[in-house]
Amino acid sequence: MKKKSGIDICEANKDKLVIWLKEGKSYFWMAKAIGLGERNFAVVSKWFISYGVFKKEELKNGTCNGQY
């Protein structure tokens, strides 16, 4: 069985990640909460960028053009 990649884990937890992003949690905190390693927290940021969220402030202010 193939081990899931960081992107796969983020995709499986996308609802939680969006809620936590709106609450202002750090990418490091989110990565730890969904079971990613300490050294792989950047994949959370890359996952958000792939969906069009470039900065946390954009989502809080409602100026994001992505899905969320």
C-alpha positions in Angstrom: 0.0 0.0 0.0 1.3 3.4 -1.0 1.9 6.0 1.7 -0.3 9.1 1.3 1.4 12.3 0.2 1.1 15.6 2.0 -1.2 16.9 -0.7 -3.5 13.8 -0.4 -3.7 14.4 3.4 -4.5 18.0 2.9 -7.2 17.1 0.4 -8.8 14.6 2.8 -8.9 17.3 5.5 -9.8 20.3 3.3 -12.9 21.3 5.4 -10.9 21.5 8.6 -8.1 23.4 6.9 -10.4 26.1 5.6 -12.1 26.5 9.0 -8.7 26.8 10.7 -7.5 29.2 8.1 -10.4 31.5 8.8 -9.7 31.2 12.5 -6.1 32.4 11.8 -4.3 29.2 12.7 -0.7 28.8 11.4 0.2 26.4 8.7 2.6 24.6 11.1 -0.3 24.2 13.6 -2.6 22.9 10.8 0.0 20.4 9.6 0.5 19.0 13.1 -3.3 18.7 13.6 -3.9 16.7 10.4 -0.9 14.4 11.0 1.8 15.8 8.8 5.4 15.9 10.1 7.0 19.0 11.5 9.2 19.3 8.5 6.4 19.1 6.0 4.2 22.0 7.0 4.9 23.9 3.8 2.7 21.5 1.9 -0.3 23.1 3.6 0.6 26.5 2.2 1.2 24.9 -1.3 -2.2 23.2 -1.1 -3.9 26.6 -0.4 -2.0 28.2 -3.2 -3.1 25.5 -5.6 -6.7 26.5 -4.8 -6.1 30.2 -5.3 -5.6 31.3 -1.7 -2.4 33.2 -1.7 -2.4 34.9 1.7 -4.4 34.3 4.9 -5.5 37.9 4.9 -7.3 37.5 1.5 -9.5 34.8 3.0 -10.3 36.8 6.1 -11.1 39.9 4.1 -13.2 38.1 1.5 -11.0 39.2 -1.4 -9.9 35.8 -2.4 -10.8 34.6 -5.9 -10.4 30.9 -5.1 -13.0 28.3 -4.3 -13.2 29.3 -0.7 
